[in-house]
Amino acid sequence: MFFNPTVIQIGSHSFGLIDVIEIAAAALFLFLLIITILAWRAQSGRRAERRDAQTLKAELEYRMAELHGMLGQFSDQTQSNQVHLQRALDERLDAVGHRVGQGLADQSQRTTDQLGQLNERLAVIDAAQNNLQTLSHEMLSLKDILANKQTRGAFGQGRMEAIIADGLHSKAYEFQATLSNGTRPDCLISLPDSRLKLVIDAKFPLEAYNDMREAVDDVSRLEAIQRLKSDVQKHVKDISEKYLIGGETHETAIMFVPSESVYVELNERFEDVIQRAHRSRIILASPNVLMLLIQTMQAIVRDAAMREQAGVIQAEVVKLLEDVNRMNERVTKLRSHFTQTSSDLDLLSTSTDKIIRRANKIESLELDEVQAVAPRPKLVK
């Protein structure tokens, strides 16, 4: 497609450079056609026609000169318009390039910011995933601990020791102490005002309970339930026979259950086992229940210590009362001194008021009253 800028506007019609050249070519062709016709007619009269031909040639040359001038003007104007159009196109292209570059820079910045936020969120997700993996490993380790009888006993022993050590004085309990019959309970707690020891056992049987929770059918679940009842009853019997010693241990012992969920499950579904344990003077205690018992024992120990120190406290109270009475006597004496001083100040204030009133009275006497009191002088005749 050729470039055809508009050079002439006539009314609603626009003529481009190519159109003008085509019109000029048509006009030139027309002039040449006229010359040919005139030359053909001039064959009959060369002289007259020659003069006419010269005149026509001069006029044609003049017209051709005008046409050449017009074509030159058209060419210059077209070139000027082309330069102006090229400049406008360059400016538009520069503006568009600038806007496109700015838009790309803004988009790149937004993309960078979003990638940074995405990296931060991915870091948080990675940290959470690492925490989940750590927790999963810890849960697997806890499962392995609870699956092994020895490690499970150590786990229950550790929880029980932490609760007792946090709530009682170190002299009020003893771990793995040996009784007179050679048995070694997990913990012995000294009771105030008594030589008897309270026994706590932390070896709760969990094998049947885990089998009951993991049973896939009713038959396996019933078998695990029966085994759990049998294991708990056997453990209650062992505690009763080993640790309940007359004159040495308290008549009631505590079986520590290291899990709140297991304790709730036993109380909800195995009430008969709990009742049999109570009849055997064995109390099942979860971590929360054991913590409550330890706090109660702590209050009892504190009350016993207060009773032991009652004589000392009473003597200190008597001395405190003597000091209070002595301070009361001194306050009474000081109050009497203040009362006497206040009375003297009142008398002094009364005398001062009298003096002020007499001074005001003297100051308010008028001169005519003074003259009325004074004797009049006698006139000389």
BAPAPA-565783 format. One record per atom (N, C-alpha, C, O): x, y, z. Coordinates in steps of 0.001 Angstrom, whole numbers, plus 500000, padded with zeros to 6 digits. Example, Ala and Ser with C-alpha at 12.3 -4.5 7.8 and 13.67 -1.06 7.14 Angstrom:
2
513190494310507800512300495500507800513200496700507800514236496681508465512850497750507080513670498940507140512900500030507870513409501138508039
This chain:
381
500861498804500000500000500000500000500890501236500000501788501346500835500645502221499028501459503410498906500996504473499864499825504531500237501938505324500261501643506440501156501052507585500326501719508058499406499832508050500610499102509046499814498580510121500739497394510104501070499424511073501181498945512135502071498068513128501323498248513346500125497126513724502027496200514704501438496921516032501259497545516541502190496830516594500040497494517875499758496498518956499384496799520139499541495283518576498878494274519562498459492942519124499045492575517953498949492214520060499654490878519814500216489917520763499508489985521976499703489014520210498680488016521011497950486646520539498401486161519480498002486031521371499258484720520985499784484850519753500652485645519729501592484081518740500344484118517469501092485028516455500438485151515325500910485697516876499300486575515950498578488016516258498932488415517421498989488800515206499171490221515332499484491016514703498356490676513625497868492074515382497947492931514897496862494329514695497418494924515604497996494830513514497238496170513195497691497207513506496622496891513992495536498466513206496970499564513488496063499460512644494795499715513135493695499096511406494948498975510523493768497837510999492864497944510968491638496723511450493510495587511952492727495995513173491916495630513304490748496774514089492558497204515308491854498116514948490686498010515529489606499012513989490909499920513583489822499131512978488669499420513236487501498108512152489019497280511557487974496532512646487183496422512561485959496016513678487894495296514784487202496273515537486287495941515885485154497501515782486814498487516497486004498853515691484757499008516239483666498987514387484945499318513521483794498180513538482774498408513579481565496926513505483298495787513570482370495759514902481615495469514938480419496063515998482324496080517315481680497181517386480626496987517936479542498332516824480960499440516817480001499086516014478762499393516384477628498418514887479037497992514065477902496985514824477032497011514743475804496099515563477705495099516346476959495771517437476126495408517665474972496764518112476733497474519135475982498203518544474775498186519113473684498827517418474985499526516755473875498540516353472773498830516451471581497368515896473217496342515533472230495899516752471424495705516691470210495745517872472156495346519121471442496428519550470452496123519962469333497690519451470865498796519836469974498807518964468721499021519426467600498563517675468975498556516747467826497455517132466831497649517152465616496267517442467426495133517830466552495446519125465786495197519248464587496005520083466539496330521363465897497401521198464792497347521822463732498372520322465105499426520087464105498847519438462853499245519731461726497887518544463099497255517884461959496461518886461120496452518807459891495787519841461801495026520856461079495953521886460409495580522528459428497156522024460958498060523055460421498709522676459081499431523472458481498446521489458643499050521072457390498481521921456192499150522108455176497261522405456356496682523197455266497167524643455269497182525291454222497543525131456377498041526514456396499155526641457397498892526945458561500405526417456992501542526322457892501863527644458550502249527686459719501715528659457850502171529926458413501291530398459556501731530681460670500007530463459195499090530953460241499084529998461423499091530383462592499071528746461047499025527749462138500324527700462910500344527401464105501451528008462189502734527984462889502758529058463954503257528867465063502179530241463560502139531294464568501235530874465718501533531088466893500120530269465327499216529798466397499890528704467227499717528608468442500687527866466494501370526783467220502419527345468165502578526872469290503140528374467687504122528979468591503448529613469797503891529490470939502329530311469478501599530921470600501103529847471572501210529948472794500546528800470924500033527705471774501167527025472507501022526618473660502343526900471805503476526284472470503956527122473647504287526603474713503984528460473420504399529338474520503431529226475692503806529145476861502118529227475286501116529101476369501242527757477060501110527644478279501508526723476233501655525384476830502877525330477738502841524741478819503983525970477268505160526014478137504868526759479424505320526390480508504080527841479259503723528596480466502892527734481408503097527706482621501925527019480778501081526144481604501929525036482243501740524653483397502904524529481405503727523473481956504597524006483105504830523301484086505070525242482981505851525857484057505002526018485305505435525732486421503744526499485078502843526624486242502597525271486896502607525117488117502369524266485981502118522923486533503337522405487270503212521760488311504532522689486729505743522255487407505893522953488756506288522344489750505557524283488768505600525004490047504622524428491047504940524259492225503393524119490550502398523546491447502852522187491967502692521858493143503443521386491020503934520073491470505058520224492495505150519436493436505935521262492310506995521508493292506421521881494648506861521397495690505373522802494601504732523179495861504081521973496522504161521770497733503412521158495644502772519952496209503807519021496835503562518424497884504966518902496183506009518026496690506575518546498013506791517783498955506814519881498066507335520469499305506325520320500450506666519942501571505048520638500110504029520519501162503888519072501621503731518793502810503948518140500635503855516719501009505026516306501878504856515574502853506220516774501524507388516435502330507281517015503733507623516364504720506783518296503804506597518914505122505574518141505956505767517883507144504453517776505264503438517005505989503977515648506434503650515162507517504799515050505591505369513750505942506309513881507141506309513036508036507118514960507148508016515183508284507216515409509568507537514858510621506144516252509456505308516510510619504642515236511105504573514968512305504144514440510130503497513175510502504500512210511143504176511510512102505727512184510594506752511313511168507088511747512593507257510916513485507184513084512793507472513591514138506346513223515101506594512787516225505078513409514634503935513069515500503923511576515826503651511171516956504227510763514798504274509313515049505384508949516039505204508090516903506532509617515898507626509342516830507244509725518259507526508992519207506587510909518402506171511329519741505154510361520339505228509993521511504178509951519473503178508994519968503835507673520355503520507086521390504757507216519501505443505956519820506267506070521094506312505132521890506939507246521301507692507434522538506775507421523754507088506805524773505605508127523635504655508156524763504125506755525070504044506336526225503762506041523986503255504673524191504339503783524794504068502981525687505567503930524298506668503141524861506903503457526334507148502561527143506822504774526677506993505158528076505905504565528960506182504031530034504639504668528485503532504099529271503673502590529399503456502022530469504039501952528299504209500489528357505342500118529314505225499171530092506453500884529244507563500601530159507187500823531612507531500030532488506448501956531862506000502221533233505053501133533728505137500681534870504144500722532832503222499651533217503946498351533505503625497645534461504942498036532656505714496820532898506506496907534192506629495922534918507055498118534486507795498285535748506869498117536950507213497440537919505661498756536875504702498597537972504278497145538133504193496627539247504013496498537004503607495085537081504734494223537646504491493293538415505976494545537254507119493801537783507255494006539290507553493067540028507029495277539753507106495541541186506016494801541945506274494196542985504777494853541409503679494120542059503955492626542076503696491942543067504486492131540960504815490695540920505887490355541941505822489317542600506888491245542072507940491009543064507387491014544480507736490166545300506493492011544763505883492063546092505050490812546365505129490225547444504248490411545368503431489210545560504286487971545750503954487096546550505397487896545007506299486757545196506926486777546583507118485731547203507252488011547080507786488100548441506778487638549479507108486885550396505504488114549316504458487648550236504257486143550127504064485452551127504307485649548892504156484203548706505288483439549379505070482381549968506501483984549287507628483329549947507462483335551465507778482357552141506949484483551999506706484531553442505662483502553856505838482798554850504571483417553091503540482438553429504071481016553288503749480141554092504894480792552250505489479460552103506412479144553279506489478002553731507118480182553773507974479950554945507143479586556163507498478693556933506001480309556331505108479973557445504558478564557293504469477810558262504186478213556050503658476860555810504738475822556080504463474768556653505982476124555662507074475183555935507299475019557434507524473912557924507235476153558161507411476052559623506288475229560248506521474392561120505035475494559772503910474716560301504050473242559948503737472367560755504524472975558734504719471577558338505806470920559185505682469760559578506870471670559461507911471117560328507377470849561727507696469836562349506530471811562225505930471585563546505033470356563536505022469569564482504269470203562436503408469030562339504225467742562284503861466736562895505328467786561547506175466600561498506783466296562862506868465141563280507211467374563556507751467160564909506691466599565831506944465677566606505466467184565735504375466688566572504026465248566221503714464441567097504083464931564910503801463561564504504832462597565085504490461519565572506116463011565024507158462159565616506949462016567123507128460939567691506562463144567768506324463061569210505135462166569526505159461419570504504080462241568691502922461380568914503290459920568699502848459041569439504115459667567665504564458288567456505424457810568620505330456662569054506269458721569117507082458357570276506205458096571488506436457149572240505166458966571678504243458753572791503484457444572631503239456735573607503112457126571385502433455853571151503338454678571487502901453693572082504623454795571093505568453737571427505752453624572932505878452530573481505765454782573588505899454755575051504713454063575691504881453226576578503510454409575244502308453828575835502147452366575440501471451614576142502755451946574330502631450551573923503560449652574733503261448474574930504679450192575203505627449414575988505268449531577460505045450632577964505212448410578145504781448416579538505754449166580421505338449949581275507060448938580226508049449598581067508097451094580810508105451892581747508130451480579518508156452913579200506854453590579605506860454754580008505722452863579502504449453444579936504457453683581442503959454702581919505030452730582189505141452932583629506017454128583956505711454898584867507125454288583201507987455453583420507263456749583075507457457764583744506418456721582021505645457911581660504661458281582767504592459442583169503897457302583264502972457566584366503701458001585617503233458888586331504856457380585897505660457754587059506131459203586947506114459947587927506552459596585739507024460963585547505922461988585758506152463008586407504720461739585221503611462675585415503231462773586884503003463868587399503162461627587563502813461626588975503860462369589797503505463163590668505142462127589535506195462801590288506159464305590057506388465077590988505874464737588819505823466175588539504697466840589322504885467931589861503527466200589396502392466787590123502696466867591611502419467887592243503265465803592182503531465780593618504656466747593968504543467495594939505733466746593196506852467641593494506451469098593366507022469954594043505488469398592518505035470783592346504114471237593482503999472435593740503458470289594163502468470684595176502881470478596614502297471104597499503863469627596896504232469312598275505692469658598530506502469781597612505992469808599816507379470018600227508161468722600032507599467629600098509449468858599793510265467676599509510326466707600687510580465519600493510097467201601908510118466326603068508794465600603281508700464721604137507768465963602506506446465378602715506195464152601859505149463519602000507135463786600958506921462624600099508251461936599846509318462485600118508161460704599311509345459916598995508994458968597859507989458258597919509836458959596809509610458102595649510393456797595794511529456780596269509752455705595370510387454376595348510947454000596725512043453449596831510190454301597758510595453914599117510270452433599345509383451882598694510978451806600254510796450383600542509992450223601817510322450818602843508915449402601757508091449125602925508665447957603718509664447351603331508013447659604830508505446596605702508404445214605060509168444317605416507472445024604117507340443731603448508223443603602212508109442620601479509104444578601965510022444527600847509495445119599553510248445204598583508241445529599496507679446126598283508086447594598182508395448247599179508077448092596937508496449480596686507408450192595878507401450117594649506500450875596551505484451649595824506125452838595117507245453244595426505371453387594151505903454509593366506079455760594206507001456538593963505215455970595188505315457177596008504684456931597372503661456256597484505310457491598409504769457482599764504661458924600236505628459683600167503482459295600715503248460659601194503039460613602696502213459844603188503789461438603432503667461507604887502452462346605248502283463459604749501604461803606122500401462497606559500691463250607843501422462740608693500143464449608015500400465226609238499722464582610454498641464003610344500374464696611603499853464166612870499614462670612789498738462148613479500373461973611961500198460525611842501497459930611315502224460561610547501772458700611745502951458009611253502637457142610032503528456490609489501380457134609602500982456344608443501378457056607151501458458284607111501625456281606101502019456795604804500917456496603781500323455419603789500661457456602911499696457267601832500430456752600603501414457349600167499946455627600036500600454968598910499953455434597600498729455520597501500801455738596584500338456080595238501036455150594260502263455058594247500251454462593443500778453560592424500505454159591046499395454625590787501512454152590151501390454773588828501478453766587697501652454166586546501363452460587981501509451444586929500123450977586476499741449832586718499376451859585822498036451500585362498133450660584089498886451020583185497389449542583988497450448682582781496671449308581626495473449565581742497362449550580509496725450194579357496678449295578114496146449718577087497214448078578173497230447241576976495817446931576499495509447091575318494958446488577417493590446142577023492807447382576589491963447303575698493084448520577213492387449756576819492766450140575392491894450520574612494041450049575035494456450348573665493844449369572676493444449753571578493771448076573077493138447096572194491661447402572006491121447208570918491004447880573059489583448229572950489383449416572005488436449425571220490256450405572073490121451568571188490454451221569748489917451845568832491322450244569518491737449889568166490985448697567595491324448213566515489961448213568310489216447046567834488438447387566567487856448467566463488428446461565599487770446691564318486384446047564248485617446349563334486055445181565179484734444549565189484260444414566627485010444665567570483008444015566778482396443921568109483015442809568937483162442950570150483379441702568297483939440572569047485268440975569695485502440693570870486135441636568922487421442074569470487226443121570559487947443136571557486232444005570355485969445036571348485487444423572663485927444843573733484584443428572599484096442772573820485219442036574532485314442079575759486064441367573774487195440677574388488140441667575085488641441398576177488377442829574427489256443828575034488630444424576283489335444713577250487286444616576277486598445149577460486720444187578627487017444606579746486495442909578383486609441911579453488051441842579977488270441707581180489020441935579075490406441890579502490778443133580302491554443059581255490208444299579899490477445524580648489918445429582063490591445799583024488696444936582191488114444765583534488972443833584369489248444113585535489393442729583774490196441757584513491542442360584919492001442142586040492187443126584005493490443711584333493370444734585458494191444756586375492334445586585384492163446612586425491878445954587769492454446351588782490998444953587795490686444276589059491919443582589626492143443612590836492717442960588767493949442299589233494925443329589794495569443092590816495030444481589114495940445506589613495456446081590938496266446384591815494149446233591090493585446681592368493912445678593469494288446064594576493771444416593168494074443379594152495547443395594525495888443236595697496440443587593532497875443628593830498218444799594735498996444647595677497644445968594460497914447141595302497424446893596719498108447216597691496226446314596826495657446050598156496506445068598944496693445235600149497016444053598279497790443038598991499206443490599292499757443112600325499815444288598421501210444669598593501400445894599478502311445933600304500544446891599305500833448197599878499974448569601073500333449497601797498862447896601316498009448225602463498476447411603659498056446268603843499338447996604462499934447346605625499452448074606868499632449285606998498838447329607782498324447932608998499410448520609867500450447899610086499163449742610371500129450426611216501270451061610465502077451758611081501382450858609153502480451449608377501976452350607258502492453450607066500974451892606524500406452691605445498960453021605749498316452374606574498462454041605066497061454431605239496157453335604705496542452560603830494948453286605246494024452223604850493514452372603425492885451456602895493773453497602808493363453746601426494593454069600583495473454819601006494640453488599380495728453763598433495152454403597173493949454333596922496030455028596383495625455743595167496255455055593959497466454840593916495414454712592974495891454206591696495869455363590693494798455867590355497023455778590225497127456930589330496878456501587891497528455589587381495916457180587235495616456952585823496233458120585035495765459247585190497247457906584210498000459026583617497281459771582504497865460685581923496034459421582178495316460069581072493903460420581520493207459599582115493489461653581226492134462080581571491090461319580762490026460985581282491391461041579480490432460329578634490208458909579144489077458423579146491275458244579573491130456889580125490309456936581405489456456078581633490567457940582242489831458071583508488343458302583239487496457702583901488023459157582284486617459416581947485967458164581373484825457846581704486693457452580513486158456224579921485854455189581001484821454523580941486730455046581978486502454087583063485287454471583889484490453601584239485124455743584210483987456168585031482668456088584285481623455879584901482697456251582964481453456213582199481021454793581852479826454499581872481960453908581535481605452585581007481920451431581954481437450317581751482732451686582992483129450604583893482886451029585336483794451003586167481646451420585620481321451856586979481447450719587975481813450955589126481152449475587561481272448344588477482717448123588896482984447759590042483665448344587960485084448207588310485488449289589316486229449008590258485004450530589124485312451615590053484765451295591440485445451524592440483537450766591511482937450430592803483710449313593499483918449370594711484128448318592759484928447244593368486258447785593894486732447371594952486852448710593148488095449319593626487860450098594916488691450051595823486731450819595012486417451553596230486213450596597401486641450872598522485554449468597129485361448503598216486686447903598661486840447503599815487635447844597746488972447366598122489836448484598682491027448288598927489232449683598890489913450858599443491038451352598519492099451786598967490759451267597219491653451798596192490893452881595422489795452635594921491479454076595329490853455214594649491614455488593359492831455671593370490871455515592229491474455870590947491521457385590820490538458068591106492647457903590399492830459356590316493487459712588991494535459174588637492852460630588265493445461186587050494439462292587442494537462623588624495173462866586489496096463967586845495406465134587542495957465699588487494209465504587090493500466612587737493039466234589140493144467035590068492532465019589293492087464583590617493278464482591563493183464895592718494398463940591089495588463852591937496079465250592325496510465465593458496012466195591387496414467562591713495519468158592797496000468862593685494210467875592724493285468357593755493602467719595101493590468406596123493887466408595122494250465733596369495531466315596957495629466515598168496501466584596106497766467143596589497544468541597173498135468882598198496710469339596539496418470671597080495704470578598424495970471371599327494795469606598558494122469404599844495115468987600918495076469494602040496017468051600568497040467638601520497943468801601895498364468922603046498234469641600939499067470807601212498390471723602222499043472243603126497066471924602069496337472736603042496333472073604419496458472749605441496185470735604440496201470021605722497564470153606385497644470393607590498626470000605622499976470149606167500197471560606690500809471748607742499705472542605963499856473925606415499101474154607719499606474828608618497871473588607831497112473717609079497813473031610241497818473544611361498418471848609969499152471155611036500354471964611491500653472044612682501045472569610513502179473410610883501729474618611695502432475044612610500567475170611370500026476282612143499693475842613568499922476583614523499150474627613703498836474138615054500107473903615853500143474172617054501155473401615197502417473200615903503005474520616381503646474585617430502785475543615617503326476847615982502330477701616743502536478904616907501232477075617216500186477851617902500718478496619172500380479642619465501575477757619961502125478330621195502983479532620912502877480554621589503845479414619902504707480542619552503874481723619079504144482873619423502846481412618276501981482489617774501245483161618929501100484383618954500774482343619900500052482910621029500953483811621854500525484887622271502207483394622102503136484228622858503401485537622126503457486603622739503564485447620803503782486663620030502564487582620069502696488806620094501373486975620074500154487791620159500071488499621504499678489664621564500449487790622622500448488421623955501407489599623972501069490669624478502606489409623420503558490516623365503014491662622517503206492835622838502339491305621441501762492347620587500695493129621334500609494349621195499864492425622143498838493111622943499471494025623985498977495126624227500574493571624611501258494435625571501769495696624904501649496792625453502342495538623713502813496725622992501663497649622635501805498871622686500524497070622272499360497897621937498858498647623160498518499826623062498805497976624332498356498659625563499315499783625950498892500867626351500617499504625823501609500535626147501444501728625196501523502878625629501224501470623953501031502571623001499749503337623307499692504553623124498699502613623782497440503281624139497633504232625309497089505337625312498432503794626338498691504685627481499429505937627044499115507044627481500414505749626176501181506908625709500320507836624863500481509054624924499426507284624090498516508121623307497587508900624219497270510054623930497131508278625348496249508964626308496961510148626949496400511237627069498252509909627375499022511010627944499205512133626930499052513309627260499527511773625721499717512792624693498428513549624431498450514754624182497301512843624485496007513505624283495730514492625406495210515578625147496071514137626689495866515069627807496712516320627628496249517431627883497980516135627180498832517309626913498212518181625825498204519407625944497703517572624785497060518349623718495812519062624236495528520185623819495052518416625150493845519038625706494190520272626522493545521311626381495238520162627403495670521301628210496161522431627306495835523598627523496945522071626295497453523095625380496310523778624646496348524990624433495298523018624259494150523605623580493395524561624486492931525611624041493266524185625806492571525081626758493334526381626918492737527458626917494657526290627058495467527508627189495344528381625948495263529605626043495331527736624778495174528509623542493822529186623473493719530296622952492764528534623995491435529165624016491422530389624915490858531419624545492061530292626142492118531450627054492894532596626424492498533759626505494014532238625790494804533273625127494010533929623998494114535137623789493228533152623281492408533717622217491340534641622773491022535656622153490769534303623953489756535171624580490353536513624970489749537556624716491548536500625593492200537765625973492508538611624745492325539828624750492972537954623705493291538689622476492042539336621896492098540473621428490905538620621920489651539209621406489243540433622207488787541426621640489407540366623536489040541540624371489902542735624033489394543849623910491186542526623883492091543628623550491714544242622210491715545464622061491391543398621235491041543907619912489750544701619974489620545738619324488778544208620768487506544953620870487723546319621523487144547308621075488559546393622590488815547688623239489530548638622275489225549830622248490450548139621508491160549004620551490213549528619485490309550692619096489318548705619014488342549150618013487399550205618598487003551152617919487048550016619888486144550992620523486812552344620658486192553377620406488078552341621056488810553603621183488944554267619829488830555489619728489179553503618807489374554066617473488083554638616916488127555565616107486925554109617328485648554566616776485068555779617490484028556278617058485699556297618592485188557499619268485311558713618361486341558875617707484252559614618294484274560789617422484798562002618200484792562032619431485241562979617448485849564152618046484838564998618810485200565568619840483541565114618342482553565943619033482195565375620389481874566104621328482259564033620471481998563433621770483091563799622751482835564018623935484318563864622243485435564264623111485268565710623535485529566033624693484835566609622629484636568010622958483468568200623915483504569066624789482435567384623743481295567487624665481690567132626085481129567665627042482599566284626217483037565898627568483972566973628150483985567179629364484776567678627279485744568648627769485048569946628254483994570245627692485548570789629287484924572048629784485073573154628767486090573227628077484036574051628657484086575170627724484916576339628325484880576537629539485644577098627520486425578250628039485505579443628337484490579617627663485863580297629378485065581460629773485410582659628898486566582847628519484320583534628554484514584722627731484969585893628594484509586024629729485864586754628088486406587926628830485577589127628459485440589431627274484996589848629468484210591065629221485092592261629210484613593379629018
